[in-house]
Amino acid sequence: MTYRPPFVSDRFAQIPGPHPATLDEEELLKACEVEIGRVSGPGGQNRNRRDTAVWIRHRPSGIDAQATERRSQSENRHMALKRLRRRLAVELRTTVNRDRPGISALWKSRRQGDKMSVNPDHRDYPALLAEALDLVVARRFDLAGAAGILGITMSQLSRLIRHDKAAFAAVNQGRVQAGLAPLRS
């Protein structure tokens, strides 16, 4: 029987790599449906009369994201794609070897000694978060073991996860179900 992390919904299966959050924009969009439309509300004539709202759905997983707050379709597309990457990073797991996961070139390039500093708004954050969560789940929520394999401190790994509220809640839920103490906020 394959171990399924407790926070991954039954409608989402673990998939072989690479994780969709790590793909470049063009490759990710090939696996997505994009819809353009209008929404009502504040924002002036451009928002109410033009198709500026963007909805993106990742076909293989069913995970979706939207952006409607900007008056420009290209800005909304950028925001929807950014939100989709974050949701994919948190909600979808790829299969990794728990002891020899094969650390990505991106991870190695962003790591500085035993530190990992990345702004949660940076374009690399979803890919780094997905890689970290894949290993944390494979190690049954043992953050210390995962941090050691990733070459950073446990506090750095915890901080990386804590930047995303959904990821932090999911890891804590998994830790509690695995009989471990939850991380402190």
C-alpha positions in Angstrom: 0.0 0.0 0.0 1.4 3.4 -0.9 1.6 6.0 1.9 -0.7 8.9 1.2 -0.2 12.1 3.1 -3.2 12.9 5.3 -3.6 16.4 3.9 -3.8 15.4 0.2 -7.4 15.0 -0.8 -8.5 11.7 -2.2 -9.1 13.2 -5.6 -5.4 14.1 -5.9 -2.9 11.3 -6.3 0.8 11.5 -5.8 2.4 11.8 -9.2 5.9 11.1 -10.6 8.2 14.2 -10.9 8.8 16.8 -11.9 6.4 18.7 -9.7 4.1 21.0 -11.8 5.1 24.0 -9.6 8.7 23.7 -10.9 7.8 23.9 -14.6 8.3 27.0 -16.6 5.3 29.0 -17.5 4.9 27.7 -21.0 5.2 24.0 -19.9 2.7 24.5 -17.0 0.2 26.2 -19.2 0.2 23.2 -21.6 -1.3 21.2 -18.8 -3.9 23.9 -17.9 -7.2 25.3 -19.2 -7.4 29.0 -19.2 -10.7 30.9 -19.2 -11.1 34.6 -19.6 -14.2 36.5 -18.6 -15.7 39.5 -16.8 -16.7 40.1 -13.3 -18.7 43.0 -11.9 -17.7 45.2 -9.0 -15.4 48.2 -8.4 -12.6 48.9 -10.8 -14.0 51.2 -13.4 -15.2 50.7 -17.0 -12.2 48.7 -18.1 -13.0 46.0 -15.5 -16.7 45.9 -16.1 -16.6 46.1 -20.0 -13.6 44.0 -20.9 -12.7 40.4 -20.3 -10.0 40.9 -17.7 -10.7 38.1 -15.2 -8.6 34.9 -15.6 -9.3 31.4 -14.3 -6.7 28.7 -14.7 -7.2 25.0 -13.9 -4.4 22.4 -13.9 -6.1 19.5 -15.8 -4.2 16.5 -14.3 -5.0 17.5 -10.7 -8.1 19.7 -10.9 -6.4 22.4 -8.9 -7.4 25.9 -10.0 -6.7 29.5 -9.3 -8.2 32.8 -10.4 -7.5 36.5 -10.5 -10.0 39.2 -11.0 -8.8 42.1 -9.0 -6.7 43.9 -11.7 -8.0 45.9 -14.6 -5.5 44.3 -17.0 -5.9 40.7 -18.3 -2.2 40.2 -18.5 -1.8 41.2 -14.8 -4.6 38.9 -13.8 -3.1 36.1 -15.8 0.2 36.6 -14.0 -1.5 36.6 -10.6 -3.6 33.5 -11.4 -0.6 31.6 -12.5 1.3 32.6 -9.3 -1.6 31.5 -7.2 -1.9 28.2 -9.1 1.8 27.5 -8.5 1.4 28.1 -4.8 -1.7 25.8 -4.6 0.1 23.1 -6.6 3.1 23.3 -4.3 0.9 22.8 -1.2 -1.8 20.4 -2.4 0.0 18.1 -4.8 2.8 15.7 -3.9 5.4 14.0 -6.2 7.0 10.7 -5.3 10.5 11.1 -3.9 13.0 8.7 -2.3 12.8 9.5 1.4 16.6 8.9 1.9 18.1 10.0 -1.4 15.6 12.4 -3.0 18.0 14.0 -5.6 18.1 17.7 -4.5 17.3 20.0 -7.5 19.8 22.5 -9.0 17.4 25.3 -8.0 17.5 24.2 -4.4 21.3 24.0 -4.4 21.7 27.4 -6.1 19.4 29.1 -3.6 20.9 27.5 -0.5 23.6 29.5 1.2 25.5 27.2 3.6 22.8 25.8 5.9 20.4 28.7 5.2 17.6 29.1 2.7 16.4 32.6 2.3 13.6 33.2 -0.2 10.8 35.8 -0.2 7.4 34.1 -0.5 6.6 36.5 -3.4 9.7 35.4 -5.4 9.0 33.2 -8.5 11.2 30.4 -7.0 9.2 30.1 -3.8 6.5 27.6 -5.0 9.2 25.3 -6.5 11.3 25.3 -3.4 8.2 24.8 -1.2 7.0 21.9 -3.3 10.5 20.2 -3.1 10.6 20.7 0.7 7.0 19.4 1.2 7.6 16.4 -1.0 10.5 15.3 1.2 8.8 16.2 4.5 5.8 14.1 3.5 8.1 11.2 2.3 9.8 11.3 5.7 6.4 11.2 7.5 6.7 14.8 8.7 10.1 14.5 10.3 11.4 18.0 9.7 14.8 17.5 11.3 15.5 14.5 8.9 14.2 16.4 5.9 16.2 19.5 6.8 19.4 17.4 7.1 18.9 15.9 3.7 18.1 19.3 2.2 21.3 20.7 3.8 19.6 23.4 5.8 18.6 23.8 9.5 15.3 22.7 10.8 14.4 26.3 11.7 15.1 27.4 8.1 12.9 24.6 6.8 10.2 25.5 9.2 10.4 29.2 8.2 10.2 28.2 4.5 7.0 26.3 5.2 5.6 28.9 7.6 5.5 31.5 4.9 2.5 29.8 3.4 -0.4 29.4 5.8 -2.0 26.5 4.0 1.4 24.6 3.9 2.0 25.3 7.6 -1.5 24.1 8.6 -1.1 21.0 6.4 2.3 20.1 7.9 1.0 20.5 11.4 -2.1 18.4 10.6 0.2 15.7 9.2 2.6 15.9 12.2 -0.3 15.5 14.7 -1.7 12.5 12.7 1.8 11.0 12.7 2.0 11.4 16.5 4.4 14.3 16.4 4.1 17.7 18.1 2.9 20.5 15.8 5.2 23.3 14.8 4.9 26.5 16.8 3.7 29.5 14.8 
